[in-house]
Amino acid sequence: MKRETVRERHAEGHISATHVIQNPANSGEWIVFFKKSAGRSFFLVDENDEVESFSRLDDLIETVRGLGIKFAEIHM
């Protein structure tokens, strides 16, 4: 899900949870996914529909906060 869609869905109350996990393709990076109320989940993707990954957890948290998300579970 692209950033603007995340903002819209979150504002509408359609995102039930936000999770941060290590990137399975690169354990030195972090990715974020969102669960929708229907049980489906979506990764945060960039404008090219590539899953966004972050080498610094601080950068990921800043991005998630910028999307209006106030709570996220971090899985290590």
Secondary structure, DSSP 8 states (H G I E B T S, - for coil): --HHHHHHHHHTT-EEEEEEEEETTEEEEEEEEEEETTS-EEE-B-TTS-B--BSSHHHHHHHHHHTT----EE--
